[in-house]
């Protein structure tokens, strides 16, 4: 018997589980596959206010997002890092005065911010035009932040578990019904015979499957639907060697990001394509690849071609259906729908939302449920770091990494820095007893992006990793840096570890 059962192990489900467990509730989180295996690992990897949402008059969403950006920078400094974004300008774009006004509002609508404000640029200036065509002579620069989305999700689940929540991956909801003043939930782990658990309240945070869960598992009708919008990204060799990103306007008025990614690459995205089937594995089309390449080639000094694409990915965003026909203009805000019987046995369904506002969404979800969960304590997540982010006594993440290097003198310093960027102060657990490279066990990859046996064991033991993809693409991004034969060798090794 649980106070609260949560369906869905994406960022919203894991954020709600963490918040609820910290308020003293007994919590169960179930995810049919791996944590962050869908929308929450297919994003553009940004914690941002959403500059373009100002044009859609979504001022509350932008304000809340910017406030959350400031909070999350403090809660997860190992996963989230400030980044400057350059917006090149030419005569075919929105007028300069409009962009300047929008950036002024962006700087101030969220209240006091720690990152630099926006300003105009005349190129060349401070390498901000690196990689751009010399025809581009002016632009603007503003601040936002980059994040490892999958790790942010997993560490919310880790925190929930540390606070007493039970987290079950590879566990599907078969059905749910209200019975004798409690929810009865039928669950199946890895296709095994279903078992029943009980809860006082339920949150449906199934993302793209939220309506499917309502209609199928619960057989409850709610006056809300989702619009499934596919967003696709391509990864290419690094466009420039500096730390800033680009925000580029497309000919159809949308924007495309070009973001430094994983050291050696640039991440380009995203598209907005309406789809209808949440169960169909999304993939990028040739047309989407051509669209993204055309968008960036309008601004770059050196053209990119399809042959330059190292890897691509696509994901489905479950947006709240606000009736907008243009996929790019559908709201990115979240909507919470509560179903109950005479104030008892609530079922809260989460529609929409964006990565940046997951923590605030969790607070609002629990505030909505509060009348039905009288033992629940008050909100708390705005000031407590996520696992790995408790870096008291150190100026920043880099300072913490430097403190570990002398303790593990035989381990490449670049690897320690990268490990800290993934795990924060939990990197010390990975490195416990490691004095040199031999102590790290089997090693895959090279340079700062190598993956060692000790880290593989850690994410299997502590982070619910149960497959090669869990480890190479979500708990780490090391698969991106490996050759095909390295990935095959790593997969065989990981399969052997999982058997034991």
C-alpha positions, 0 to 999 in steps of 0.5 A, a space after each residue: 500500500 502506497 500513498 502515491 503511485 506514479 506511472 512514467 519514468 520520464 523527467 516529470 514522473 521522476 521529479 514528482 516522485 522525488 518531491 513526494 518522497 521528500 514530503 513524507 509520502 510512501 511512493 511507487 514509481 513504475 516505468 515500462 522501459 528505462 528511465 528517460 528512454 523516450 521524450 526525456 532523452 530526446 530533447 535539445 539538451 537545454 535548460 532555457 526560458 524559451 526566447 521564441 515563446 515571447 512571440 506567442 505571448 506565453 509570458 508566464 511560461 517564459 518567466 517561470 522557465 527563467 526562474 527555474 533555470 536559475 534554481 536548477 543551475 544551483 541544484 545540479 551544477 554538474 549536469 547544467 552549465 551556463 552557455 552563451 547563445 549567438 543570434 546572427 542577424 541579416 536583412 531577411 530575419 525579424 527586424 533588429 529592433 524587435 529582437 533587441 526588445 525581445 531580448 530585453 524582456 528575456 533578460 528581465 521577465 524572470 527577475 534577478 539572474 546570475 548569467 550575463 544579459 544580452 547585448 548587440 554584436 558587430 562581427 568579428 567580436 570575441 570569436 562570436 562569429 566563429 564558423 559563420 559566413 563573412 556576410 554576417 556582420 552583426 548579431 546578438 548574444 544572450 544566455 541560457 544553459 545546457 543540460 544532460 537530460 537523461 542524467 537529470 531524469 535518472 538523478 531525480 529517481 536516485 534522489 527519490 529512492 534515497 528518500 524512500 521511494 520505490 522505483 521499478 523499471 521494466 514494469 508496465 501498468 496493465 490496468 487500474 481501478 478504484 476499489 474499496 477506498 483504494 486504487 488497485 494497480 495491476 503491474 507486469 515486470 518484463 512481461 511476467 504474470 501481473 501482480 497487484 499493488 495498492 495506492 491512495 492516489 495515482 499520477 499519470 505521467 506517461 508522456 506520449 502515452 498519457 491518453 493511452 493510459 487513461 483510455 486503456 489501463 484506467 478506462 477514464 475519460 478526461 476532457 484533454 488530449 495530447 498532440 504528438 510532435 516529433 522533434 529531430 536532431 542531427 549531430 555533426 563534427 564540431 562547427 567551431 572550437 569555442 563554447 558558445 551556441 548559435 540560434 538561427 532563424 529559418 526561412 519559415 520563421 522557426 529557429 534552429 539551435 547549433 550547440 557544442 555537444 560532447 566535446 567533438 561535435 555540434 548538435 543541430 535541431 529541432 524540427 516540429 512534425 505532427 505524428 499520430 502514433 506514440 507506439 511507433 519508434 520515431 526516426 529522422 526523415 531525409 526531408 528533416 535532415 535536409 531542412 536542418 542542413 538548409 537552415 544552418 547552411 544559410 549562415 555557415 562559412 563552410 557548408 554541411 552535407 548529409 555525409 557530415 552527419 555522424 548520428 541523428 535522433 528523433 523523439 516525440 514531445 507530448 504537447 497539450 492540445 490547445 487547438 493550434 494547427 501550427 506544430 511550432 506554435 502549440 504551447 509548451 506549457 503543462 496542464 494538469 487534469 484531476 479526476 476523483 470520486 467525491 474528493 477521494 481516490 484522485 488520479 492526476 494526469 500530466 499533459 505537456 510540459 518542458 524539461 526546464 519546468 519539471 520541478 515546478 510542475 512537480 510542485 504544482 502537481 502535489 499542490 493539486 493533490 494536497 487535499 487528498 493527501 493530508 499527511 503531505 508536508 510542504 514544498 522543499 525541492 527549490 533549495 536541495 541539490 540533486 545527487 552529485 550536486 552537493 559541492 559545499 567547500 568547492 567553488 565549482 564543479 571544476 574545483 571539485 574535479 581538481 580535488 580528486 586528481 591527486 587522490 587518483 594520480 594514475 587515472 587520466 585527469 581528463 577522465 576524472 573531469 568528465 566523470 565529475 561532469 556525469 556524476 558530480 560528487 558521486 564520482 568519488 564512489 565510482 573511483 573508490 579504491 582506484 589508484 591507477 588505470 589498471 584498477 579501472 578494469 576493462 576500458 572502452 573508448 579513448 580520451 576524456 570520453 572513455 568508459 571503464 568497467 568501474 563506471 559500468 558496474 556503478 550505473 548497473 548497481 546504482 542507476 537501474 541500467 539493464 541494457 547496453 543502450 541504457 549505459 552507452 546512450 543514457 547514463 553516459 553518451 560514450 557510445 557516440 565516441 566509439 567506433 562500431 567495433 568498440 560498441 560491439 565489444 562494449 555491448 558484449 562486455 555489458 551483457 556479461 556484466 548484466 548476467 551476473 
